[in-house]
C-alpha cells in the first residue's frame, strides 16, 4: 500500500460515489433486469455511475491494485490488494425508494478481507471496520460498533433479504433456524449486517451471494465482535451461503440447525 491517508481516501470514495448515485434515487430512470429469467435482479444507471467513479479514483491513486465490481467485472484480481465494490447493494430497495440500500467498499489483501465500509448516502451513515474494530459515523455522532452478546436462539432476532433466496433443502434449513428465534425480519440487504454489527440484530442468513455482496461487510462484523462464515463454517469471502452472528454461541447453534 502506498503512502496515502487511507481513511481519507476511502471517505472520499464514499462521498464521490454517493454524489454520483443519489440523483438516481427516487427518480424515474431506466432499470434493467440481469436475472436472465431467474429472480428479478435489477441494475440502474446509479449502479454504473457509482462504480465508474470509484474505479477511476482507485486506478488513479493505486494503479497496481486490482478491482472486482458488480457492474464492470474484474481487473488485475491476482494483485496483492484488490478492491471489491458494490455501488448499490440492495437495488430492489433502491428502485422502490426505500433507503436500506448501501454502497459497499471492500479491500482484500492476498484474498483476505482487511477493510470494509458500508455507506448509505441518503441517510448520511457510514459503517466501517478493519477486523479489529468497527465504527459508525452519522446522525447522533461517531461511535464504536459492538454486537450484542445474545447466546440463546429463543431471544434472537434473525434477518434475511428474502426467503425467496432459499430453495429446496436450503429453504428447509433456513426454516429450522427461523422456527427457533424470537423475531424474524426481511428485506434490508447490507443494512441487516450493519445492524448486526451495531447490536440491534443477532443473526443474518443468506444464500447465493457474490463476493461483492459480502467482502466489505466481513471486517465490519468481525471488528464489532461478530462472526461471519459460510454455512459450514468456512470463509465467507467467496460469497455463497452466508451465516453472520453476533456471538460465537449463537453462530454455533444456528450452524448446527442449518446442517440439519
WOFENCOR-V424544 format. One record per residue. SS is DSSP state (alpha for helix, beta for strand, coil for the rest). NEAR is the number of other C-alpha atoms within 12 Angstrom. Layout:
BEGIN
SS & NEAR
SS & NEAR
END
This chain:
BEGIN
coil & 18
coil & 12
coil & 9
coil & 11
coil & 12
alpha & 18
alpha & 17
alpha & 11
alpha & 22
alpha & 33
alpha & 28
alpha & 23
alpha & 38
alpha & 43
alpha & 30
alpha & 27
alpha & 40
alpha & 38
alpha & 27
alpha & 27
alpha & 39
alpha & 34
coil & 21
coil & 30
coil & 33
coil & 20
coil & 17
coil & 15
coil & 18
coil & 16
beta & 23
beta & 19
beta & 17
coil & 16
coil & 11
coil & 10
coil & 9
coil & 11
coil & 17
coil & 17
coil & 23
beta & 29
beta & 32
beta & 36
alpha & 28
alpha & 37
alpha & 43
alpha & 30
alpha & 28
alpha & 41
alpha & 41
alpha & 30
alpha & 28
alpha & 42
alpha & 37
alpha & 20
alpha & 25
alpha & 35
alpha & 20
alpha & 14
alpha & 22
coil & 25
coil & 20
coil & 20
coil & 30
beta & 30
beta & 39
beta & 39
beta & 38
coil & 36
coil & 28
coil & 24
beta & 22
beta & 21
beta & 23
coil & 20
coil & 22
coil & 18
coil & 22
coil & 21
beta & 29
beta & 39
beta & 48
beta & 50
beta & 50
beta & 50
beta & 51
beta & 49
beta & 49
coil & 37
alpha & 41
alpha & 30
alpha & 28
alpha & 39
alpha & 32
coil & 21
coil & 18
coil & 21
coil & 30
coil & 35
coil & 40
beta & 47
beta & 57
beta & 52
beta & 56
beta & 47
beta & 45
beta & 37
beta & 24
coil & 17
coil & 25
beta & 26
beta & 38
beta & 34
beta & 40
beta & 47
beta & 52
beta & 57
beta & 47
beta & 39
coil & 36
coil & 30
coil & 21
coil & 26
beta & 32
beta & 42
beta & 50
beta & 47
beta & 42
coil & 33
coil & 32
coil & 23
coil & 28
beta & 38
beta & 35
beta & 32
beta & 25
coil & 20
coil & 14
coil & 10
coil & 12
coil & 16
beta & 21
beta & 25
coil & 35
coil & 35
coil & 35
coil & 30
coil & 28
coil & 30
coil & 24
coil & 26
alpha & 33
alpha & 21
alpha & 21
coil & 35
beta & 36
beta & 44
beta & 37
beta & 40
coil & 33
coil & 27
alpha & 27
alpha & 20
alpha & 28
coil & 24
coil & 17
coil & 12
alpha & 15
alpha & 26
alpha & 23
alpha & 19
alpha & 28
alpha & 39
alpha & 26
alpha & 22
alpha & 37
alpha & 30
coil & 21
coil & 24
coil & 29
coil & 20
beta & 22
beta & 30
beta & 26
beta & 26
coil & 31
coil & 32
coil & 40
alpha & 49
alpha & 43
alpha & 41
alpha & 53
alpha & 51
alpha & 39
alpha & 46
alpha & 46
coil & 36
coil & 29
coil & 27
coil & 40
coil & 48
beta & 56
beta & 54
beta & 54
beta & 43
beta & 35
beta & 28
beta & 29
coil & 25
alpha & 40
alpha & 44
alpha & 44
alpha & 52
alpha & 49
alpha & 51
alpha & 57
alpha & 54
alpha & 43
alpha & 49
alpha & 56
alpha & 40
alpha & 36
coil & 39
coil & 34
coil & 44
beta & 43
beta & 48
beta & 37
beta & 33
coil & 34
coil & 22
coil & 24
coil & 18
coil & 24
coil & 37
coil & 35
coil & 28
coil & 28
beta & 27
beta & 36
beta & 44
beta & 50
beta & 53
beta & 52
coil & 46
coil & 34
alpha & 27
alpha & 23
alpha & 36
alpha & 36
alpha & 28
alpha & 30
alpha & 45
alpha & 33
alpha & 20
alpha & 26
alpha & 31
alpha & 22
coil & 18
END
